[in-house]
Amino acid sequence: MSKAPSKVTVATVWLDGCSGCHMSLLDMDERLIEIAKAVDIVYSPLVDRKTKDYPEMVDVAIVEGAISSSEDIEKIHMIRAHSRILVALGDCAVAGNVPTMRNPYLVKDIESRAYIENVNVQPQVPDQVVPKLLPFVRPIHEVVPVDVFVQGCPPSADTIYFVLSELVAGRTPDLTQRTRPGA
C-alpha cells in the first residue's frame, strides 16, 4: 500500500485587526475544498481546535493584523520560530494600516479614554487579562522576518487562493501584478 502524500501544514492567526482577511479567506468558497486536499489546517481561529497551543512546526503561517500589544510581540516571535514560511496577510500585517491610527496618541491617554472617561461602573485601567499596549503599533516585518507580503484591505479571495496554491506547489508567489495597498 502506498503512502498518501503529506499535506502542507497551515496555521492562521490574527493579531490587531478586524479579521477581514480571514473573512476574505473564507470567501474562496468551493476553492476551499480544493485547497483542503493539499493542506492541513493545524491552528486557526476559524476552526474548533482541540489544543490552544501553536504547533511545534508548521509549513505556512498566515498572519493578519498589526503588532500592538505585549501579547502580539510574544505571539509573533513564537509564530516565526515555529513556522517555515510566514505570510503577512493584509494591509494591517504589511503596513500597520488602521491600527496605527492610534500611534499619535500616548498609551495612557488611550487607556484613560477607554477605561475611565467612557465607563460608568468601576472606571479603572485594567492591569490583568487585557494585554499591555505598546507605545506604537507596528507591521509584522518590523518585529520579525516575513517571507511573503500580501497587500490589500482585505486581499481578495482570488489573491489568497493564488498565494496558497503557489505555496502548496512549493513556489514563492509573485504578487507584483496582483496586489496593491487597500485593494
C-alpha positions in Angstrom: 0.0 0.0 0.0 1.4 3.4 -1.0 1.7 6.2 1.5 -0.5 9.2 0.8 1.5 12.4 0.0 1.8 14.6 3.1 -0.2 17.8 3.2 1.3 21.2 3.8 0.6 22.3 7.3 -1.0 25.7 7.6 -1.7 27.9 10.6 -3.7 31.2 10.5 -3.5 33.8 13.2 -4.9 37.3 13.7 -3.3 40.0 15.8 -4.6 43.6 16.0 -7.0 43.9 13.1 -10.6 43.4 12.2 -10.4 39.7 11.0 -11.5 40.9 7.5 -8.6 39.0 5.9 -9.9 35.7 7.5 -13.3 36.5 6.1 -11.7 37.0 2.7 -10.0 33.6 3.1 -13.5 32.1 3.7 -14.7 33.8 0.5 -12.7 31.3 -1.5 -15.9 29.3 -1.3 -15.7 26.0 -3.1 -12.0 26.5 -3.7 -11.6 25.8 0.0 -12.4 22.2 -0.8 -9.7 22.1 -3.4 -7.1 23.7 -1.1 -8.2 21.3 1.7 -7.0 18.4 -0.4 -3.4 19.8 -0.2 -3.3 21.4 3.2 -3.9 20.5 6.8 -5.1 23.5 8.9 -3.4 22.8 12.2 -4.1 26.1 14.0 -6.7 28.8 13.3 -9.3 31.0 15.0 -11.7 29.7 12.3 -11.7 26.1 13.4 -12.6 24.2 16.6 -9.2 23.2 17.7 -8.6 20.7 20.4 -5.4 22.4 21.5 -4.9 26.0 22.1 -1.1 25.7 21.7 0.6 26.6 18.5 2.2 23.5 16.8 5.9 22.8 17.2 6.4 23.5 13.5 4.1 24.5 10.6 4.9 24.8 6.9 3.0 28.1 6.4 1.8 30.6 8.9 -0.7 33.2 7.6 -0.9 36.2 10.0 -3.2 39.1 9.7 -3.1 42.2 11.9 -0.5 44.5 13.3 1.6 44.3 16.4 0.1 46.5 19.1 0.4 44.7 22.4 2.9 42.8 24.6 0.9 39.7 23.7 1.2 40.3 20.0 5.0 40.6 20.4 5.2 37.2 22.2 2.9 35.6 19.6 4.7 36.8 16.5 8.1 35.7 17.9 6.7 32.3 18.7 5.0 32.0 15.3 8.1 33.0 13.5 10.2 30.5 15.5 7.8 27.6 14.7 6.9 28.4 11.0 8.9 27.7 7.9 7.1 30.4 5.8 5.5 33.5 7.4 2.9 35.3 5.3 1.8 38.8 6.3 -1.8 38.9 5.1 -3.4 42.3 4.5 -2.5 45.9 5.0 -2.5 45.8 8.8 0.1 43.0 8.8 2.1 44.5 5.9 2.0 48.2 6.8 0.1 48.7 10.1 -2.9 50.2 8.4 -5.9 51.2 10.6 -4.4 50.1 14.0 -1.6 52.6 13.5 -4.1 55.4 13.7 -3.5 55.3 17.5 0.2 56.0 17.1 0.0 59.8 17.5 -1.6 59.3 21.0 0.0 58.2 24.3 -1.0 54.8 25.6 -2.0 56.4 29.0 -4.4 58.8 27.1 -5.9 55.9 25.1 -6.4 53.8 28.3 -7.9 56.8 30.1 -10.4 57.4 27.3 -11.4 53.8 27.0 -11.4 52.7 30.6 -12.1 55.8 32.7 -13.8 58.6 30.7 -16.3 56.3 28.9 -17.1 54.0 31.8 -19.9 54.4 34.3 -19.2 51.4 36.6 -15.8 50.8 38.1 -13.7 53.1 35.9 -10.1 51.8 36.1 -7.4 50.8 33.7 -7.1 47.0 33.8 -3.8 45.5 34.9 -4.8 41.9 34.3 -6.3 39.9 31.3 -6.0 42.8 28.9 -2.5 42.8 27.2 -0.3 45.8 27.7 -0.4 48.2 24.7 2.9 49.0 23.1 3.7 52.7 22.6 3.4 52.3 18.8 1.6 49.8 16.5 4.0 48.2 14.0 3.6 46.0 10.9 4.9 42.4 11.4 8.1 42.8 9.4 9.4 45.5 11.8 9.4 42.8 14.5 10.2 39.5 12.7 11.3 38.5 9.2 8.4 38.0 6.8 8.6 35.7 3.7 5.5 36.8 1.7 3.7 40.1 1.8 0.1 40.1 0.6 -1.3 43.6 0.4 -5.0 44.5 0.4 -7.7 45.6 2.8 -8.6 42.8 2.7 -6.8 40.9 -0.1 -9.3 39.3 -2.4 -10.2 35.7 -2.1 -8.7 35.2 -5.6 -5.4 36.6 -4.3 -5.4 34.5 -1.2 -6.2 31.4 -3.3 -3.3 32.2 -5.7 -0.9 32.6 -2.7 -2.0 29.3 -1.1 -1.8 27.5 -4.4 1.7 28.7 -5.1 2.9 27.9 -1.6 1.4 24.4 -1.8 3.2 23.9 -5.1 6.4 24.9 -3.5 6.7 28.2 -5.2 7.1 31.7 -3.9 4.0 33.7 -5.1 4.8 36.7 -7.4 2.3 39.3 -6.4 3.7 42.3 -8.3 0.7 42.4 -10.7 -1.9 41.1 -8.2 -1.9 43.4 -5.2 -1.6 47.0 -4.0 -2.3 48.7 -0.7 -6.0 48.9 0.1 -7.2 46.8 -2.8 
